[in-house]
C-alpha cells in the first residue's frame, strides 16, 4: 500500500530467518505490504528485509508481522559492530547443526543409494537394511523441511520446503507400503535400478533411494550454497575487519591511554604506530609516513602524509609514528559510509529479479497442481500406481524456485563487494543498470579531470644560469611569506623537490601589489614576478606555450638577472587520459562542462581529446545541459565533486561523485568513485556490464532448468533421486556463476594521448 500524503516514512532493516526460496521472499513482502503505508524489499541471499513504513508503525510490529508469516525476524546489529566471520571458528550454532545434519544424513543415505543402484550388491533382506537406514533420514534428516512445510501450511503458504517434504513423505510412504503390503519385503527380492520409472512385475517397487536422496542432495546443495553465499558477503566482512576496537589517545601531558573506539570523540588526538590501522578519519598533526589505502579506497599506491594531511579510518600506517586529530567518528566516517552504501546496494533488486520473484510467488502452487495432474493422468491412463506416484514425486522435487531467488542477489553481492575493493560504490541495482546503458557522460573539470589544486607544471631555466633546482629552491624560500595560491604552490613544490623539511629563511620580504613578491635569501635578492617583455628567447618560447595551455607563468630574478620561468596550473589527473579514451572506446560520448574560463577548459579538453566543451557553466547551466542531452535521447551520467554539481548529478540518469568531493555531491550521486580517480568510472561501467550479463545468465539457467525438467518429470522420464540432485545443482551453479565476479579484473586498454 502507498503512504498517504504528509505521512513521514522511515526505513527499517530486518534480519529474516527461515527463507529457502523465492516464494518465501514473495510471501514476506506481501505480508509486510498488507500493513498500511508499508512497502518491503526482501533479499534471499542476505536474509535481509528493507522496510519503508510510517513512523507510527514500530519495528516490533514489523517483526511480529514477519513471524506471523511463519518466519523469524530481528533487528540486525550495525555492520561495523558485527564480529567478522572468519572460518569455522566463527561459525554460527545453526550452521554447525546443519553441517552435523548433513554428515549424519550422508552416512545413513550412502549405503541405501549404493544398494538401490547396484543390483549386483543386493543380498538377502537388503531392502530391510535400507529401510532401517532410510527411516532416520526421512524423519530426522528431512525434519527442517517438514517443520517449515507444516508452518507454511498453517499460514496457507506453499514453498520449496512444501515440495521437498511432500516428495520425501510420498517416497517413504510408498516404499513402506511396498515392503509391508506390496510383496517387496520378500527376503530374496531384487530390484533393478533404472533412470526411467518402469512398470512392476507384480511386486511393488521401493523408492527408498528417493526418500534418502532428496534430503541428502537438498541439504548438500544448501550447504554448498551457503558457503558460496558466504563468499559473496566477504566485502562487508573485510570492511568490518578494518574497524579498530581500541585506540591510544594522546593526552595534553604527552601520556597515552587506551580507550574503546566507541569512546573516541572528534577533536581528540590519537597515535598510529607503524603497521597499525588508523582508528578513524582525521588530520595528521605530527609525523610523516606513507599510508596504504588499498583496502579502503582501492588506491593501490601508498600515499605520503604529513602535518595537515587528511587520513581515512582503516588505512594502514606503513612508515613512522603519526599523531592524528579525529575529525569524524562512528557513523560519520568514510569507512562507515562505504559500509552503509555497500549494505544498501546489496538490499536492492534489479528489474529482472522483481519479475523472477513475481513468477516464484505463484510457481509453487502451480507445481503442486502439476504434480496432482500428473498423478491423476497416469492413474487415469491405466498406468501402474507406483509409476504414477514416482512421476508425481519427481515433479514435486525437481521444481524448486530456489535458483530463481538467488539469481540476482548473489551476483549483486559479489559485484558490489568487488566494486568496493576497486574503489567504486553503487547505491543499488538501479545504478548498475544505469551504468550498463550509459551513452553520454558530462565531466566536470576542476577536481574531476584535474587535481583541483594549483601546482608547478614546468620550470624552464636560462642557459648558463644557476640551474632549475637552485632557482626553484630560492623561489620557494621567498614565497614562504606569500598567501597567494601561486606562491603556496611554488613553495610546496620547491619543498617537495628538494627533499628538505625546511627551506632557507627569507628577510626583507615584501609583496608587490599585482606583480609578485621579493625578498633576500642567503644574501641574494630574489624576485618572483609576473612576466615582462625583457626575457631571454628560451623563456619567450616557454611563455607562449604556457599561455596557450592556460597556465599562469611567473619569472624568477636573482640579483636582477632573469633565471627561470615557472609555470603554475591545475594539472590533469594521470588517469584522466586513459579514462576518457576508454569511455570513447566503450561507445560513451564525453562532454566537458566547467565553470572555469574558456582557455583552461579548451586546453584540458584538447589534451584529453574531448570535442564538446561548455565553459563558464553555472550550476543551472549544467542542469540545463543534462536536460538537453536527455531530450536528444542520450542516457546521461554526470561526474562531479562540488556543491555546484549537485543539481546536475540529481537531474541526470545517473549521478557519479568523486570520493574526494563534497558531502552534497556524494549525497546526490548514485555511484561514488571512492579512490578519487576518474578511471574508476570505466571500471564501474565494465563491472556493471559484466554483472548484468551474469544476472541474465543466472535467470536464463533458472527459468530454463524448470522449463526442461518439469515436463520430463511429468512424463515419467526423471527419477526422483536424480531430480533432487538436479534441483540442488541448479542453485549451486547459479551461486558459483555469481562468485566469478569476485575475481573480475578491469581490462587494460592502451591509451592514446591527444596532446
N, C-alpha and C positions, 0 to 999 in steps of 0.2 A: 504494500500500500504506500502511496506517496504521502509525505508530510503536508499538513495544512500550512498555508502562507503564514509567516510570522513565527512558526514553531522553530525553536532553536534545536538543531540536531548535533549530537555528539557521536564520536566513533569509539567503539569498544572492541578490543580483540579478545577472543575466547580460544582456549585450547579444547578441542573436541576429541573425545576418545571413542573407540568402538566403530569408526567408519572403515568399511572394507572395499567399497566400490563407488562408482559414480552415482548409483542410485541412492546411496546413503547421503552423498553430498546434496542431491536434489531434495531429499526429504528434509534435511536440516534447514536448508534455505527456505523451503516452503513453510515449514513450521514457524520459523522466526518471522517470515514475511507476513504471517497472519496477524501479528501484533500491529496495532495502529501506528502508522508512520515509520515502521521498521523495514529496512532492506538489509540483506546479508549476502556476503560472498564467502563461500567455503572452499578451502583448498585441501584436496585429499592428500597430496604429498607432504604438506607441512602439518596437517591436522589442525589448521587454524581457521577461525571464522572471524571475518571483519564485519562488524555490525554497525550500521548507522541508525541511530534511534533518537527520539525526543528525550530531552533531559529528564523528563518526568518518569521515564522507564529506567529502573535501576539495573546495574549489571546482574544482581541476584535474580531478577525476574528473567533476564535473558538466559542465565544458567539453568533456571528451573524449566524454561520452555524447551531447551535442548534436551534436558533429562526426560521430559515428558514424551519426547520423540523416540526415546529408547537408547540414548547415547549419554556419555558422561561429558561434563563441561566444567571448566575452571578458568579463572583469570590467570594469564601467564605471568611469569616473572619477567622483569625488564631484561632484554637480551644481554646487556652489558654486565648484569649481575649473575647470569646463569653460569654455573660451573661448566667449563668446556668439556665436551665428551671426547675422550681420547683413549680408544682401545677398550678392552674388556674390563679394565679396572673401573671405568665409569659406567659400565653397562647397567641399565635400569633393572629393577627387580622383575618387572613384567617381561622384559626381553630375555632375561635368564630363564624364566619359567617357560616361555615359548620355545627357547632353544632346547630345554630339557624335554619338552613335549615332543619336539621333532625327533630328537635322538631316540627316545623310547619307542615312538611310533615306527621309526625306521627299523629298529632291531626286531620288532614284532612283525612288521609287514614284509620285510625282505624274504624270509622263508616261505611265506604264503605266495608271494609273487613268483618265486623260483619254481615251487612245486606246481603251481597252476599253469605256468607257461612252458614247463618241460615235462611232458608226459612220461619220458623215459626214467625220470627220477621218482615217479609216483609209486609208493609202496602200499601195502595193505593198511587200511584205515588212515591213509594220508589226509583224507578230507576232514577227519575229526581233529587231527592236529592243527590243520589250518583254521578250523572253526574256533578252537580254543585260543589260537593266537590272534584271530581276527576280531573276536568279541571285545577285548580291551581297546583295540584301535577304533572300532565302530562306535564305541561308547565314550571312553575317556579321551582317545586321541582326537576325535571329532567333537568333543564336548563344547569347545568355544563356538563352533558353528551351530550346534543345536541350541545353545543358550541364546545366541543372538537371533536365531531364526524364530524361537518362541517369543522373544522380546519384541521382535518386529511384528509377529502375528498379533500380539496383544495390542499393538498400536496400528493394526490394519496396514502393515507395510511389508513388502517383499523385497529382499535384497539378494546379493550374491550368496550370503550365508544361508538363505532360504533354499536356493538351488543346491548348494553343496550338501546341506543337511538332508534334504529330500532324497538326493541321489544316494547318499550313504545308507539311509534308512531303508530305501527301496531295495538296494542291492543285498544288504544283510538280511532283510526280512524274507526276500525271495529265496536266498541261499538256505536260511533256516527252514523254510517250508520244504525245499527240495531235500534236505538232509533228513528231516524227521518224518515227512509225509510223502515225498515225491520219489522215493527209491534211491536217492543219491547217497544214502548212508550205508549202502552195502559195502562190506569190508574190501571186496575186490574191485570196487568201481574205479574206472579210469576215465579221465575226461581230457579230450584233446583241446589245445589252445588254438583259437582262430582269431584273426583280426576282425572278421565279419561274423556277427551272430548267425548261428545255424539252428535248424530245426532239431528237436530232440529225437532220440531213437527209442522213445518210450520211457526214458529215465530223465527226470528234470535235471538240467544243468545247474551248477552252483556258480555264483559270481562273487566269491569271496575276494578275488583279486581286485575287483572293482571297489568292494567295500573298504579294503585297506589302501588301495592305490589312490583313490580320490583324496582322502585326508592327507596321505603321505605327500603326494605331489603338490597339493594346495599349500600345506604347511611349509614344504621346502621352497615353493615359489614365494610365499610370503616372507620367509627368512631371507632369501637372496634379494628380494625386492627391498626389504627394509635395510639391508646392508648397502645396497646401491643408493637408496634414497638418503641414507646417512651421508654418503659421499657428496650428494648434491648440495647438502647444507654445510659443507666444510667451510665455505666462505665466512658464514656468520660465526662459526666456532673459532676460526682464525682471528677474526676481529675481537672476539671475546678474550682470546689469549693475550691480546695486546694491552689489555687494561691492567694497570698496576694495582696491587692490593694494598700496598703501604708506600708511603713517600717520606723521605728525610727532609724535614722543614728546617731551614736555617734561621736561627733567632738573631735578634739585634746584636747580642754579645758575641756572635760567631759560633755559638754552640748549635748542635743539631739534635732534633728529637724525631723519632719515628712515629707517624700517625697514620691511621687508616685513610685511604684515599677519599672516603666519604666525608671526612672532616676537613679536607683541604678547601680553602676559600680563595677567591680571586684576590690578588694583591700579595699573597704570601710568596716567599722565596724558597725554592727547594733545590736540592743538589741532584745532579745527574752525573754519575761516575762512568768511566769507560765501560762499555758493554751493557749498561743498563738502559732501560726504556724511559723515555720522557713521560712523566706521570700524567701530564695534562697540557693543553695548549698554553703557551706562554711566550715571554720575550727574554732573551738572554741578557743578563745584567753583568755577568763577569765570566771570563774564559772564552776560549775559541776551540772549535773542534769541527769534525765532519759528522753529519748525521745521516743515517740510512733511512730513507722514507719509502723503500720499495714495498713494504707490507701495508702501508697506509695509503699512499697515493699512486703506486705503480711506477714512481720515478726510479729508474734503475741506477743512476749515478748518485753517489753520496753528495750532499750539499754542505758547503762550508758555511759555518755560522760563527758569529762573534757578538760582542755587545751591541744590543739594539736589534738583532736578528730575531724574527719570529720562528718558533719551533712548534711542531704538532705533536700532540699526545700520541704515544705508541711508537714514535720514531726511536731508532737505536743510536745511542751515542757511540761513535766509532773511534773517538780520539781522547782529548783531555777532559778534565773536570769542568762542568758547566754549572753556573748558578742561574736559575730561571725564575722569573716572576710570573706567577699564574695569571693568565688573562681570561680564561674560561674554564669552568669546572662542570662535572656532571653531564647533564643532557645538552649543555650548550657547546660542548667541544666538537671539533671536526670529526673525531672518531665516532662519537655518539651519533652525529648527524649521518655519517656514512652507514652506520649500522641500522639506523632508523629507515633510511632510504632503501637499503637492500631488503630489509624485512617487509616494508610496504610493497616493494616491487614484487616480491615472491607471493604476496597475498592476492594479487590480481589475476584476472583471467583474460585470455585472448578471445577474439570473436569466435574462432573455431572451437574453443573449449566450451563456450556457452552453448553452442549447437550440440556438442557431444553430450553435455550434461542434460540438455533437454531430451535428447534421444534416450539417455540412460534412465531418465525418470519413468518412462513407460516401457523400457526394454524388458525388465524382469517380469512384470505381469504378462507381457506378450509371450515371453519364453515359457512361462507356466501354461499359458493357453496352447502353445505349440506342442508342449510335452503331452498334455492331455489329448490333444488332437491326434498326435502320432500313436498314442496308446489305443485310442478308440478306432483309428483307421486300421491298425494291424489286427486288432481283435475282430473288427467288423469284416475284414477280408478273409477271416478264417485262419489267420496265422497262429503259430504256436504261442501260448501265453508268455513263455519265457523270452521269446524273441521280441514280443511287443513291449514287455517290461524293460528289456535291455535297451531298446531304441528310446524309450521314454527316459530312462536314467541317463543315457548318453546326451540327450538334448538338455536335460537339467544341468549336467556337469559342464558341458563344453561352452555353454552360452553365458559366460561371465563378463560383465561390463567393466571389470577391473582395469583392463588396459585402456579403455576409453577415459576413465577418470584420471589416469596417470600420464596421459599423452602430453598434455601441456604443462602442468605444474612441475614435473620433473625436469623438463627442458628449460623452463623458466628459472628454476632454482639453480641449475648448473650454469646457465648463461649469465644471470645476474651476479653470481659468485665470481665467475671468470671475468666479467666486466669490472667488478670491484678490484680484482687483482691487477687489471690493466689500467686502472685509473678512470673508469667510466661507470657512472652511476645513473641508472634509469629508474623512473618513478613507477613503472609497471609495464604490462604487455602492450598497452596502447602506445607507449613511447617506442617500444621495439617495432611495432607495426608501422609507426610513423617514420622511423629511421629507414626501414626497408624500402619505403615508397618515395623517398625524397628525390626531387629532380632540380631543386634550386636552393642555394644557401646564401643568406645575407650575412656578411662578415664585418664585424667592427674592426677598426684598425688598431687604435691605441689599447694596449693590454691584451689584445687577442692575437692579431697577426704580428704585432711588435711587442717589445718587452714592457712598454708602458712607462719607462723612466729614461731620463737623459743619460747618455754615456758617451765617452770618447770613441769615435768610429775610426779615425785615422790621424796620424801625426806625420807631417811632411817637414823634414829639416833641410836647411840650406846646405849646399856642399861646402866642405872645409869649415864647418861651424863646430859648435860644441857637441853636436850629435843629439839624436832624438831622446835618448834616455836621460842625458844630463838636463836638457831643456825641459822635459816633462817633469823632472824632479823639482826644478826651480819654480816652474809654473804652478805645480801642485802646492808648493810651500807658500807662495804668495796668496793663492786662492783660499788658504785656510781661514782668512779673515772675511771672506765673502759669504753672503747669504743668498746670492743669486743661484738659480738652478744650474746654470752653466758652470759657475765657479765650483759648486759642490761636485758636479760630475767630473771636472778636471782633477780636483783634489782626490776624490775617491779612486779614480783610475790611476793616478800617479802613485798613491799608496799601495794599490794592488800590484802594479807592475814592478815597483821597486822592492817589494817584499818587506818593506820597513813598516813597523807599527807606528812610527812617529817621523814625520817629515821635518826638515830644518825649520828653525824659528824664523819668523818674519818681524822686521822692525820698520817703523815709519810707514805703516800701511795706510793707504788712502783709496777711496773709491771715487772714480772719475765718472760723474753722472752721465749716463748714456753712452759711455765709451769703454769702461773696463776698470781695472784695478792696477795699483803699483805698490811696490814695497822693496825693502832691502833684505836680501837673503844671502848669508855668508859673505857680506861685504859688497855684493853686486846689486845694482838697481835692476829689478825685474818688473816688466810691464806686460800685462795681458790685456790687449786692446782689440777693438773692432778693426777690421782690415781697412787700410787706406790705399792710395794709388801708388805709393812708393814701396813696391815689392819686387823681389828678385823674380826672374822669369819662371823658375821652377814652382814658386809659390803661386804665381798668377794662374798657371795651369791647374794647380790643385784647388785654387779658389773658384775657378769656373766650374770644375767638376762638382765641387761642394754645393754650390748654389743650384745647379741643375738637379742634384739629388735631394734638395730641400733640407740640407744640413746647415747648422749655424757655425761659421768659421770665426776663430779668434787668432790674432797674431801675437807671438811671444817675442819681446825685445829684451835683450840683456845688455845693460850699459849702452843703450841707444841703438844697438845693432839688431837687425831682424834676424832671428834664429830659426823660427819654425812657424808653421800654420797648423793649428789644432782644430779638427772638425768634431762638432758635438751634435748628436741627434738621437732620436728614438729608433733603435735598430730593429730590424726584422728578426723574429724568433727563428733559430735554425730549422726548427721543424715545420715552419710555415711553407717553405719552398716545396718540400715533399708533400705536405698535406694538400695544398691547392692542386698540385699536379695529379695526385692520386684521386682527388674528388672529380676532376675533369675526366679522368680515365674511367671512373665509375658512372659517368653519364650525368653528373650533378653540376649545374651551372653556378659558378662562384660570382657573387656580386659584392663589391666593397661599398659600404655606407659608413661614413665617419663625420663627426662634427669638426674635424680638423680642416686646415686650409687646403686649397686645391693642389698646390705644388707638392707638399709631402704626401698627400693622398695619391696623386698620379705617380710619384716616384715609387711608392710601395707597390702599387698596382702593376707598374711596368716591371718591377723586379720579380713579381710573382706570376706575371702572365695573366692578370685579371683584366678583362676588356671593359667591363661595365663598372664605372666609378661614380659615386654620389658623395661629393664633398660638402662641408658646411651643412651637414644634415642635422636638423633638430630632432628631438625625441618624437615630435609629432610627424616630422618628415619621414623618419624611419618607419613608423607605424603605417603611414600612407603608402610608402614603397612596398611594404609587405602586402597590404591590401591590393595594390595594383598588380603585383606578381600573381597573387592568388586569383584575381579576376581574369588573368591571362591563361589560367589553367595549370599553373605551377603548384606543386606541393612544396611549401616553403618552410625552411628552418632558418632561425636567426641565432647567430652565435655572438654573445656579448658578455661583458663583465661589469658594467656600471649601472648606476641608477637610471641613466639616460637610455639604457637598452631595455628596461623592464617592460615598457608598453609594447615595444615590438616583439619581445620574447613572448608575452602573453597573447598577442594577436596572431602569431604565426601558427602554422600547422604543428610545428614542433619548436619549442624553445630550448636552446642549449647554452648553458652558462659555464664560464671558466671557473674552476675551483678557487682560483685566487681572487675572484671578483667579489662584489658586494653581496650582502645577505638578500637585498631586494632582488637583484638579478637572479640569484640562485633560487629564491623562493618562487619566482615567476617561470622557472625553466622546467622542462620535462626531463632533460638529461643534464648532468653535471660532469664536466671534464676535470676530475679532481687534481690530476697532476699538472694542470695549467699548460698543457701542450696541445696546440691545435691539431696535431697529427692524431691525437686520441679520437677526434671526430671520425676520421677514416676508419679507425679500428672499431668504433661504435657502429658505423654503417655496415661494415663487413660482418661483425658479430651478430647484428640484427638479422641480416640476410641468412646467415647460417642457422640461427636459432629458429626463425620462422620456417626454414626448409626442414629442419629436424622435427618441428611440431607437425608439419604436414605429413612427413613420412610416418611419424608415430600414429597419426589419426587414420591414414590410409591403411596401415597394418591392422590397427584395432578394429576398424569397420570391416575391412576385407576378410579378416580372420573369421568374424562371425558370419559374414555372408557366405563363406565357403563351408565352414564346419557345421553350422546348424542344419542345413539341408542334408549333408552327409549323415549326420546323426539321426535325422528323422526317417531316412530311408533304410536305416539299419546297416550303414557301411562304416560305422565308427564304434569301436569297443569303448565302454565307459572308462576303463583304466587309461587308455590312450587319450581319451577326451580330457581327462583330468590333467595328464601331462601336457597336452597341447595348450590347455587353458592357462596353466601356470607359466609355461614357456612364453606365452604371448605377453604377459605382464613383465616378465624379466627382460625380454627383448626390448620392450618399449623403454624401460628404465636404462638398460645398458646403452641403447642408442642415444639417450639424452646425456649420459655420462661422458660421451665422447666430447661434449662441449667443454668439459673441464680442462682438456688438453689442447683446446683450439689455440692456434697462433696466427696473428695477423700476417698476411703475405707481404713479402718485401718486393717493392716495385722500384726499379731505377728511376731517379728523379731527373727532370730536365730543368736547367736553370734558364731564366729568361733575361737576366741582367747580371 
